[in-house]
């Protein structure tokens, strides 16, 4: 073969030669050499020549061997020296060399008669790769995707650098790293697995159970490629079991493999659009064929690339522009694909990528296995949208639907249904799991950072965007076909919107902590403190200590403020500690410390006021504490609800929900967290910053709302305490906030309270027969002294609860200074109510009461300074000493200086016998000592009016006597009102006694007056001796006769009351007291004759008087008794009564002979009083 002349392989050899001579300085001899050369058949020489042009032409020996050995490629007819050609070509610049080659290649053609010649040359390359013509056809089909394969190989190489090839990496992880983007950092899915293992662990088991229930249904849906022997159900199971997220990805893969895409209506235009869209799935079939050919081909890439020289030869050949054109004619691969293969060879040359090649083969094997399991016939036509919806529901049961496409402006009934309209309107309806909910614009939880989480946020990348892009491209292609133009669809690149700098939280653990845990911890932080505060407040109320302190001068506002301050101080310091931890513990590092502490402090004050409000409904400390803590917890619940509805709520709704204090704190925590995640933190100049454009709520408003809550809670709590007070407290009308006196602080002009004033005025104008009669001489009430100062005065006092319950009715009574007045009555008689009205706890319904001339309804603020109260309840604080109690209650009155108060306290401690106990805490005192302390409190700070409500209740007899001494000793200069159930105590201590029954005063006066008025006289009790008869002691009837005769002779008006055994009792009237001396003398003279053993004289006891009077009151005979009985005129005989033979015992049967000191003098004064009344 003589070869082919070079001039015949160019379109215009003259143009080429002229350009080479003119532009690049080729000589005529060189041009002639070029024209006369002939081309021979062996293309391997051509590979060497163009693969390394610089090295070949600059080396004379190499150039000579290339041209002539082993087969001459170019034969020159001229004798031009090879050395000169080499020298000239080597001295050309690289730019000129490239231009020369480009000029030659632009005019290069392959004559028809050389087709087989080049094919035979190409066969050499095919033999090198061990490929046949069938495989070459496959390469022609996949030529357009070679660049993608090259990119795939690059990613595989980078992946291989990160993973350990010796380990068996799961298939899912490899595919994910290859197709989901760069692998320099872990993929998004890998981050999800690494950062949220706990999340997947929680739902993995549930998903396993769900998938097991659907396994049988899916097995019927999974197809089997019989030709390839691929079991798709096994592949599905291998994916689900390949990793921790397999059970999440498994259900998502099924719609991608087998899911249908429905479209309606079925028209020629819609069918044409869908046909264009379906080309994507046709490409999948080509990829499958390519992968299957790769797997079945005997091509051994490892052996090819292990030979470094072989690899370099292939790369150099493919880099030659001439042979790129040749390959384009042989296998149909364009220049871009050829360059991709060259890049591949550059990356994989050198025999160092065996592991990468193995991964490539593994991937191709997976493509070959997986792609047959993908349904390529995806689209299904329906006539209407309603049919599409029904069909979608049917397919959704088996997870066999991806989307539905509705062409809204295509109608089969339209005459122009066969023509493509200028504008196509479509509606894409995705499966519910593949689109985001449109109920709110963003997630109800704010997490900083871009929304790049595929599983949670990138819903529209699950098919919606891709399907929309395919449909739009198909419509564009159809429009271009109508205009006979070729569409050039641009490549679409998607990128997330840029996001500003923020503080990262990959797993969002701290976000969840700050959104949920922090508000809960902030709420729980004050639980213990709130419970203790409520109990301290309610303990005073439950034990009636609060009312006692108010009676003795304590202002309610001062009491509340003191409780608030003492409760808030520990919460203040705890808030500082927590704020420091939040600031320097890395939770809120960017926020200012003083701003961080603000919500904690405002929550503390709001929580205390909430406890104050709740406690207003209760009287028991433990119950109030429990309910207060419970309500405090409940106040957090609206925050959980509002977080789900935040996007739908307006500012007014948020303000209303923030009336719950813990919810307002939760809002403050949210905005604090959001600003912190933005890297800005909360500062004083950003407390009112609105983070979102449509959100008018902010951190500052939330803190202000907590203060507003505190004010509202306080006002409501104060109102509840006024209209629903505790026991023994004054009740105000529910409309009292509307009264002028509530706001103007003016003194009441009327002595009565505003409640039921019209009723009182009407009662005052009605004639009162009882009052008129009392102005006359009442025989049941002792005449009042005129030379004593009135300390307490009741004038027609009445107190009524409701419409029918009268606790006190028309009580008129005066108590005098330097006297002790005892108020006696059964339980429920009205004693406590009378004291409550007197101390200002209850307002009188009618009548009035005054203390030293000051009305209790108008002047009680002044009265309190001189009132001392000893209630039935224990009013001592366990943590205070005896002296501290006296100092505390003394300072409440404020009518003494500190020095005067100390002197008064020292005198009380000494006189009360408490000096040795003055520094002992109340918790260590006995019951008797505690009661003495309570009585001392009533006398402290010079109290002129002392009210003792059962001062000796619950103490032993010895302690009672000591308390009697204290009371009797301190009566001077004071008006003392005493209530007691011990009638001997009243008989012993009281100067005057008043008996009330069912709210009415029955009688009043001294003990002697009451006994004289209502008693049955004196009683003489004689104990007769037994006489011995026949050694038996008996009482003869003659003894009784002799005794009766003797007594009647001395006391003609005597009556025999009773005879029990040897005791005989006679009654004498009070008028015969002057005969007692002669009677006792005659008894002593005739004692042996009458066989009298012992005898004694006793007066009527106060107990007998009390029972007799109340019995008459129950029978309605008190007025009859007043008319029939004469008013007693008491005359005390000067004759002494032998104490040895008298028995003056009271209710308790205790002998008064044992009393000493001033109590003894008190008894002598009572029995030897020579005054007449």
Order of alpha helices (4+ residues) and beta strands (2+ residues): beta-alpha-alpha-beta-alpha-alpha-alpha-alpha-alpha-alpha-alpha-alpha-alpha-alpha-alpha-beta-beta-alpha-alpha-beta-alpha-alpha-alpha-alpha-alpha-alpha-alpha-beta-alpha-beta-beta-alpha-alpha-alpha-alpha-alpha-alpha-alpha-alpha-alpha-alpha-alpha-alpha-alpha-alpha-beta-beta-beta-alpha-beta-beta-alpha-beta-alpha-alpha-alpha-beta-alpha-beta-alpha-beta-beta-alpha-beta-beta-beta-alpha-beta-beta-alpha-beta-alpha-alpha-alpha
